[in-house]
Amino acid sequence: MKEIVSPFRVGVVVIGALVAFIWMFGRVKEGISEDAAGYRVYAIFDDVGGLAEKSRVVIAGINIGQIDDIELAGDKARVWLRVNTPLRAEARVAKRQASLLGEYYLQLTPGYKGEPLQDGDQIKFVDYDVAPADLMNGMKDIVANVQSITASLNRVVGDEQGEQKLTEILTNISETVSEVNQAVKANAPKVDLVVDNVVKVTDNAKLITEEFRRDARRVLADAQQVASDARTVMANVKAIVGENRGKVGEGFDGVRGAVTRLQSALEKLDDTLDRARSIAKKIDEGKGTVGQLVNDDRLIDNVNELVEESGQFVKRLTRLQTIVAMRSEYYLSQTAVKNYLEVRLQPKPDKYYSIQLVDDPRGRTTFRETVTNSSSSGEDPVVREQQTITEDRFRLSLQFAKRFYFVTGRIGLIENTGGLGVDVGLFDDRLELSSDIFAFDENVNPRQRIWGTYTFFTHLYVAAGIDDVWNDEQTDFFVGAGLRFTDDDLKTIFTAAPAPSF
Amino acid sequence: MKQIIEIIEAMGQSVIDSIEGIGRVTQLCAQTLAWLFRPPYRLRLLIQAMDFVGVGSLFIVVLTGLFTGAVFALQGAVAFRLFNAESLVGSTVALSLARELSPVLTGLMVTGRAGSGIATELGTMRVTEQIDALYTMAVNPVQYLIVPRFIAGLIMVPMLCALFTLVGMGGAYFVGVVLLHIDQGIFLSKVYWYVDPKDLTSGMIKACVFGGILTLVGCYKGFYASGGARGVGLATTQSVVVSSVLILVADYFLTAMMFE
């Protein structure tokens, strides 16, 4: 028994151990990329302290290789990197610290310009980080400066002489302050008196100058009046004496007339001033239109209200979103195309008004019934003629839509007849399942249309569905595609479009 | 004067004994190597030796490996936690196991269990004159007794070393990831990143050398045992001590050769 079992047991152990070894070998081989892929490039560093063979090489934090070898190149270090991602001539490499423990790695920027780097090429651009050692060097300079300042301070005040000088300075300052204080205290009443006197003098001067100014003005006015009177008198005297010596009496009459006219003019002026005063008084009291305009607060309130309402209206207008959509559908049985042009006015996200112009291959159907009463006996006295007229005319849809969560209900005019509709928006409204029911009296059954649209890009969507589900002879399938623009797009288009010139 | 002569004689005798010992070891090694390639090849004996050296030591090696990895991870985590670098536990344990701990500890364990067994077995055969009997039967005892054990050591100790590494890593993973909640991805990625195939193969080569050392020492000590039961016991003890010391010394030189 042992003869059989022994080789088996040995075999099991050997196979198990070999499997374990091969598995481990495979796993740790994954960790290095040197045989699998990649190529070698090198960079010259001033200092490679902290870097070691097998240190990581990363781009954007992702390992793309490792350090293969580090060797001395003159007084610098040549670091060979094995990387497995394409690099260009403008590639940059930087030594970065992974942790405070001093573990370093190389950060690569692959570069976008220049020739692709080949095996054995050099990465020419090397960036240097501020290493803790550099910081320490900087600190050393700062400490030296601080030391020199403290040393000079020490020289000035450090010894006994300096200390004595400082004490003297402080004593002097203290004495000066106390003397100034005493002087101020002693002279305070006198100073008050002086200030009072100065105030009085300036007040008097002010009064004098004001009085003088008033008197001077009066004197000037009097002088002007005297001069004017003298001119008038002289003119009259000249008139009397020079030209009409015989008509002295008439001359006096002329003077009297002039004075009378002057008086009358003054009276008129008085009257005018009285009226002006009366008007001003009324305005002040709020009487009359202008008075109300000036004194009544209601007016300004009304104006404010109006401005506020206008603001809200403008806000509503600016909030209003306009969506313009065009869609064409190909009807498979009819082999005809149906086109829609829709303008959607959306004042709120959950509410919109839709105006749709529909070019339906079925056209616009109208009914006309003519009843003719005939008196001839040979014929049916009543002739009833019914005409169904189908014209190739646009149909119009006017709908009001309201959204509840992901379901939108629509009501209004659908293709010239009353109707209802519902849209279900899925996946952020990318997929929309819709149904309309309308034209309740056009045929035996109302016309129901069920379709789905899927928006691929921002503006482009495709549609497919079934039209007129319940009227068998009319039922048709359709596929279509459409474009949809919001007013942001339209703004962009209109502002970017060249202005027409005439 | 007589005493001085005795002292000089004793010193000279020990020198002669040492030189003789080296000569015998060299002779035995040469004979073993020569008989490796000479028929008849005794496969049955080889399988038996592999069973004794490898399968017999499997349990103790696996157990040692498991706890070595676990303890090393535990201690490493305590130390690395001081620097917030616990993620390095896996790679540290894996590198230590692959390069040093697995071959050395496997070598020592197999020495303790199988090397001593070989010395005892051959020593007993020597003192009971069974080896002399083999000569009389025109069977070369080196070929019959030593070669299969030597080959078994060369093959089975590396196998046990590979299993030691695997189980040790399992123990480290259990302690590190399951008990100490070190991030699993980081733990494994650091292991794969820092351990090279070269580390594993160097460990295997070391284990192979240690297997040769421990079997040859066991065989030598047993083969030249003398002095009855006491001599057998002495040979066993000496084989374990000498093998262990030689394994550690050889480990230093192998490491220096492989990683410098």
Interface residues (C-beta under 8 A of the other chain):
Chain A: E3 S6 P7 R9 V10 V13 V14 G16 A17 L18 A20 F21 W23 M24 F25 R27 V28 K29 E30 G31 I32 K54 S99 L101
Chain B: R44 I47 Q48 M50 D51 G54 V55 L58 F83 A85 A98 I155 M156 P158 M159 L160 A162 L163 T165 L166 M169 S189 V191 Y192 W193 Y194 V195 D196 P197 D199 L200 T201 M204
